[in-house]
């Protein structure tokens, strides 16, 4: 094993695990944790900056497949690995994950992931794996050889555990590192506990400190477990692997095929989300003539928000599957689901405890934005179309009825139409996240610097944009939406190769038509009146037009032609008389 300095970037969504692992690794000589990230967008940003400044700042990426539990999150993690290998083919990747599904590990190996260790691997073995992968080798945890090697036999529950590769001096070093890390955590824990005992502490500050204390306690527990050798774990009856051994890949596929001839809901969802992530790499500028709230964001912030909403959507679908919700209940809780999705995206995008100072006030951003729930629900969430059809397709594998056509679940047309509905949902939820920000904090300098595009820096540009949105709401409420209801169609915003475009699909909306009143009802009556008189008016205009053309061409045109002809003939006769006169004059002379 090489002794060169190891610089790694750690990517994991679990804050407690990140903290514990970082504390453990930072105490090891010749190993530096150059960064710890929580989202794939942040990881890509950091890697892009490093590639421009100094590629040698990172020689290993250690990551988890999403949150390690959600099937969709694991598939998104696989797609992220594929994207990383396409962008940085020479960057070694070590998968440190609780995932043990054979298909995912085989897929990870096939796209170029260089190694795998399960969470719970003893630290000496984990460091050795990191060094091996960083040096250009491969390292796949030996307890999973049956998973990544198709022809190897499965280990039995009574198979002997692997012998630790650490010597006695390294064990002493490991123990010293553990004690050093625990000492650092204890010092921070004591400081946090002392702050909690300060009288008159605000409720919000107390909640934040209490959360930090819980994380530190969990990190201390994790560090004690992480730096214990496998032999000590056997003595304490602590299993090295967190997950039970899974059956072979062929038996898993065979079992899936015997359960249902269709794709599983998780597979349908994974394929759909991977397609959506691929399209999110397209430019995200608005190419329609309809202003959108997210237009004010920079493109990287739009993409980050879309990723976050997609992640929250996957978590919500997993929760619905776990709750075993009925398809009829889905329609009953539609608004609740949309509001929960919007609130979760808003909270995570801006940060639950993020604050901003305006004048003498220190405002908590998320609480301020969530006060606009009723407005966002009325203007945006209630008008998101085909939400239940999307969830029904993904949860219950129902046929997709859209555009006056019924598409089979596994058909390419169903997947294409469902992708359009999903993209529109992402865009509308993102609009809902931005709308309260524009209503309350639109012209705050910190917000503008962190989120807005260059064209929306000045106060005048921001106010012009807000006015455009206000007119959009008026036109939509009084004209465009009644017109769409009368024409039995929904307008969808989709992600196209040139940017965010719009399209429309047919949908029966008779019930909504019956509920229209006031100005929207008048608009539909005018449209109906226009449709009724249009053929007659068109015939009348055609007749009048033909008469005008006849008068202009046959009467006025001919009259003008005769007059012109007479004038020309008169001019010609005068010229002939002048010539004859001159000729006679010359003869006389």
N, C-alpha and C positions, 0 to 999 in steps of 0.2 A: 504494500500500500504506500502511496506517495505521501510525503510530509508537507506538500505545498499548502499554502494558506487557502482555506476553504471559505468562500463567500457565498452565502445562500439567501434566497428570497423565500419567505414562508407565506403560503397562501392557505388560509383555513377560515371558515365562517364561524367557528366556535371560539368566542373570546377567551373562555377559561382555558381551553387547550392551548391556544396561541400563547397566552401569558405563561403558563407552566412550562411549555416547551422552550420558549425563548429564554426564560431564566435558566433552565438547565443547560442549554446549548452555549449561552454566552460565557459560561464559566470554563469552557473547554478550550485549551490552547489550540492555536492555529485554526480556529473556527470563528467566523464572524457572521452574525445575522444582520445583513445590510438593510433589511426591510421586512415588515410584517403587514400583510394586506388582507382585507376581508372580502372584496368583490373582484370579479374578473376585470371589470373596467379599470379599477385602480391598478391592478397588476399590469395591464397592458400599458397604461400611462407611465408607470414607473419604468417598465422595460424599455419603452420608447425613449424616455429621457436618458436612461443609462446607455442605450445604443448610440445616442448622439454624443454624449459626453465621454464616457469611458466604458466600453463593453466588458472590461476586465473587473468591473465592480461586482459582477455576479457571475459565478461559474456553476451554479446549481439552483434549480427551482424545485421546492418541496411543496406539494399541494395535495388537497383533498378533493374528491369528487363531490362538489356541491356541499350539502350538509351531511352527506354520507347515509341518509335515511330515505329520502324521497327518491323514487325511481326517476321521476322527471329531472330532479336536480342532478342525479348521477349521469343521465344522458346529456344534460347541459354541460356537465363537467367534461364528459368525453368530447363533446364538440369543441369546448374551450381548449383541450389538449391538442386537438387537430389544428385549431387555429394557431396555437403557439408554435407547433412544429412547422407550419407553413411560413410563419413570420420569422422564427428564430430556429432554423434547422440544427444549428450547432449547440443550442442550449440544452444541457442534460436535464431531464425531468425525473424526479423520484416521487412516486405516488405513496403518500403516507395516509392510509385511509382505513376506515372500518368496513369498507366494501369487501365482500368475498364472493360475489357472484361471478361465476366462471366466464360468462359471456362478456361482461364488462372488462374483466382482466385480459382476456384474449384480445378484445378490441383495442384496449389501451396498448398492449404490446405490439399489435399490428400497425398502429399509427405512429409508433416511434417512441413511446414512453420507455425510459431506460431502466426503471426499477420499481419495485413495490415492496413495502413493508406494512403490515397491519398495525393499527394503533394498539399500543400495549407492548410493542417490541422493546426489549431491554435497551437502555441507552447505549451501551458499548456496541451492541450489534447494529443499532440504528446509525451511529456515527460511522462505523465501518462501511455500512451500505452507502451512506452519503459520499464518503471518500471514494469508494469504488465507482459509483456512478459519475461523480465529478471528474474522475481520471479517464473517463471514456469507456468504462466497462458497463456490464449489466449486473443487476442484483435483484433476484426475485426470491422472496422469503421462502425458505425450504419447506415450511409446513404447507405451502400452497403449490408444491410441484405437481400435485395431481390436478390442480386447477389449470395451470398454464401449460402443462405438457399432456396432450391428449391420450397418450398410450401408457402413462404411468398409473400404477394402482392407487386406489384411494387409501389414505391412512385410516386406521381403525381407532375407536376411542381408547384402546389400550396400547396404542403405539407409543414408544418412548419419546419423551420430549427431547429436543436437540440439546446437545452439550454446549454450554456457554463457551465462547471463544476468548474469554477474558482471563488474564492471569491475576495473581494475587496483588501485585503492585497496582494494576489498573483498578482492581476492586477497591483498594484504599483510596485511589484518586477519585473514583466514583462516589465513595462515601464522603470524601472531603467536599466534592462539588455539591452533593446533596445538602450537606450542612451549611455550605456557603449560601446556596440559593434560599434555603429555609431562613437563614439569618436575615437576608435582605427582605424577604416577605414579612418576617416578624417585625422588622423595624418599620416598614410601611404600614403594617397592620396596627402597630402601636400608635403611630401618628394619626391614622384615620379614627381609631377608637377614641383618642384624646379629643379630636375635633367633635366627635359625636357627643361628648360629655359637656361641651360648651353650652351654658344656659342661654335661652333666647334664640337658638339657632332656627332660621326659617325652615318651614316644612319642606320646601323643595330641596334645599341644601342637605337637610337631614336624609331625605330619600336618596339623593345621589350618593352621599357618603355611606349609607347603609348598603346600597348596591355594590360600591367598591369593596366594602368589608366582606360581603358574601363572595365576591370574585376572588379576593385574596385568600379566604379560607379554602375555597375550592382549589385554587392554585397550589396551596400548601399541601392539600391532600393528594393532588395529582402528582406533585413533585416527589412526594414520599413513595408513591407507587411506581413512578416512571424510572427512578434510579435504583430500584430494587432488582437484583439479578433474578433470572428464571429459577435458580435453585432455591433462593429465599422465598420466591412466590409459591413454590411447591410446598415449602415448609409451612407457609402461612395459609395454604389452601386457596391461593389466589390464582385463577386461570390466566395464562399468558394471553390467550386470544379471547376477545370479547364476544365473538360470534361463534355459534356451533358450526361444525363442518357441514358444507352443503353437498348435495349429490352432484354427480358428474353432469357435464354440459349436455351430453346426448340424452340422458334420462330426463333432464329438465325440459329439453325441447320435446321429447316424446310425451311427457306428462302434459305439457301445455297443449299439444295437438289433440290429446284425448279429451281435454276439458271443453274446448270450443274450436270449431273450424275457423272462427274469425280471429283477428288480431285482438290481443288483450287491450283493455282500456288504457293501461299504462303505455303500451307500445304505440297505440294511436296518438296519445298525448305527446309522447316523446318525439315521434316523427313530425308531428305538427309544430312543436316548439323548436325543433332543430331547423325546420324550414323557415320559421319566423326569424330565428336568430341570423340565419344566412341573409335574409332580406334586410335585416337591420344594418347590414354593412353597406347598403346602398346610401347615396346622399339622402338627407332627411329635410331638404328645403321644401317649402310649400309651393307647388306649381299650380295650385288651383286659384280661382278668383275669390275664394272664401277665406277670410283671415282666421287663423287658429291661435289659441292662447299660447301654444308652445312655440309659435314663430319667434317670440322674443328671446328664447333660449339659444345659446350656442349649440352647434351640432353635437359636440361631445356630451353636453349636458342633456340634450334630448335623448341621445342613445343610452346614456346612463339611466335616465328615468324609465325608458322603455324596458331595459333589462330588469330593473327593480320591480316594475309592475308585473313582468312576466314571472319573476321569481315568486312574488306574492300570490299570483294567480295559481301557480303550481302548488304552493302550500295550501291554498284554500281548497283546491280540488282534492288533495290528499286528505284534508280534514273531512270533507264531505263523504269520501269513500269510507273513511274510518267510522263515521257516524251512521253509515248505511241509510242515507236519506232516500226517501221514495221520490219517484219522478213527479208525482203530483205535488209533493211538498216543495219541490224545486221552484215551481211557479209562485208558490205562496211566499217564499223568502227571497225572491228576486231582488227587491229593493234593499233588503238587509245585506245581502251578499255584495251588492254593488257599493253600498256605503262602507262596509267593512274593508273592501278592497281599496277604495279611495283613501280611507283613513290610514290603513297600514302603509300604503305607498307614500302618503304625505308625511307620516311620522318618520319613516326610515330615510326618506330623501333629504329632509331638512334636519333630522336629528331630534330625538325625543326631548332632549333637554337643552337644545340650542337656544341661545339668547341673542338679542340684538339691542343695542342702545340707541334710542331716539330721543334726543334732548336729554332730559333728566330721568327718563323712564328706561328701565331695563326689561324689555319685553321678551317673553317666551314665545318663540315663533310658532311652534306647532299648535299650542293652545289657542293662539290668536287666529290661525288659519282654520282650525276645526270649528270655530264659532260660526263659520259660513256654511255649515252643512246643509241647511234648508235651501239656501240660494244655489249651491252647487247641485243639489239633488233636483231642484226645479228646472234649472237651465240646461243641465248636461246629463246627469245620471238617469233621470226618468225617460230620457229620449234616446238612450242607447238601444238600438234594435237587435233582435235575434239573439239576445243574451241566453235565454233559456234553451234555445235550439242548440247553441254552442255547447253548453254544459251538459245537456241531455245526450248529445253526440259523444262527448268525451267520457261521461260517467256511465251511461247505459247502452252505448253503441246503437242508438236509434237511427233510423234512416233520416237523412237530411232533406227536409222539404223546403225548398227555396226556389225562387224564380219560376214558380208554377211547375216545378219538376221535383220528383222524388229520386234521390240519389242513394244507391246502396252504400253501406258503411265503408267498405274497403275500396270503393271506386276512386279513381283519380279525380273525377269531377267533385265528389264529396270532399275530398281533402283540399282541393283548390278553393271551393266555396267556403269551407270552414276556415281556411287560412285568411280569407278576406274578412270574415266576421271577427276573427281574433285580432287582426291588425286594426280594424276600426275600434274594437274595444280598448286596445292599448292606447290609441291616439286620443280617444275620448276621455279615458281615465286620466291621462297625462294633462289634457286640457283642464280637467277638474282639479288637478293638483296646482296648476298655475293660476287658475282664475282668482281664488282668494288672495293670492300673493299680489296680483295686479290691483285688486280692490283695496288692499290695506298697506302694502309695503312696496309699491311699484317704483318709487323714485328714491329709494334708500341706496346710498353709494355702495355699501358693502354688498348688497344684493346685486347691483348692476355689475360690479367688478367680478363677482364670482359666477354669475349665471348668464348675463345678457350678451347678445351679439353686438358687434361694433355699430350696426345701424340703429341701435336703440340705446344710445348712451345719453343723449341730451334730453332734458325735460320735455322739450317740444316734441321730439320724436316719440317719446313714451306716451304723451297725452294724445298725439295723433293716432297712435296704435290703439289706445284705449277707446277713443271715439269710434274707430273702425269696428271694434268689437261690439260696442253699444249698438251701432247701426245693424250689425250682423244679427244680434239678438232680436231687434225689432222686426227686421225683414223676415227672419226665420219664424218668429211667433205669429206674425200677422199675414204673411204672404207665402213664403217658401214652404213652411210646414203644412198649412192647409192645402196648398197645391199638391204636395207630395201625397197627402192623405187622399185627396180626390183622385189622384192618378194611380193610387194603389202601389206605391213604391217606397222603398227606403233608400236614403242616400248614405253611402259608405265611403269612408276615407281609407285608402289602401297605400301600401308602400310599393312604389314602382321603381324601376331602374333609374328614372330621372328625378325621383323625389316622391313626396306625398301627393297623391292624386286622388280624385274622387270618381265614384261610379254609382250606379243605382241598380237595385234588384226589385223584382215584383214581389209584392206581399199583400194579401187581402187585409184591408184596413176599414171595413164597413162599420165596425163598432166605434172606432175613433171618429168616423165621419158623422155618425149620429150624435156624438157628444159635442160637436163644434157649435159655437155660439158667437154672437157679436161680430167683430170684424173678421175673424177667420171664416165664419159662416157666410158673410157677405162676399168674401173673396171666392169661395166655392160657387156661390150663386152667380157671380159675374162670369166665372169660368164656364159654368153651364150655359148661361145666356149667350156667351161668346160662341160656344160650340153649337148652340141652336141656330143662331143667325148667321154664322159664318158661311155655310153653303149658299144661302140666299143672298147674303151680302156679296159673296164672291161672284155669284151669277150676275147680280145687278152691276157690280163694278166692271165685270167683263163686258156686259151689254153697253154700258155708258162709255167704256173705253173704246169699244169697237165703233160706236157712233162718233166719238171725238176723232178717232183715226180716219173715219170716212170723210168727215167734214174737212179735216186738215189736208188730207191727200187729194180727195176727189173734187172738192169745191174750191177751197182756198188755194190749194196747191196748183190746181189747173188754172184758176184765175190769175194767180201770180205768174204762171208760166206764159199765158197768153199776153199779159201786159209786158213781160220782159221780152217776149218775141217781137211784139210791136215796136218796142223801143229800139231793139237791135236793128229791125228792118228799117225804121226811120233813120237811124244813124247811118246805115248803109246807103240809103237813097241820097242823103245829103252829101255823103262823100263822093258818090258817083256824079252828082250834078257839079260839084266843085271841079272834078277832073275834066268834065266836058267843057266847062267854062274856060278853064286854063288852056285847054287844047285849042278852042276857037280863038282865044286871045293871041296865041302864038301864031296861028295862021294869018291873022289880020296884020300882024307886024311884018 
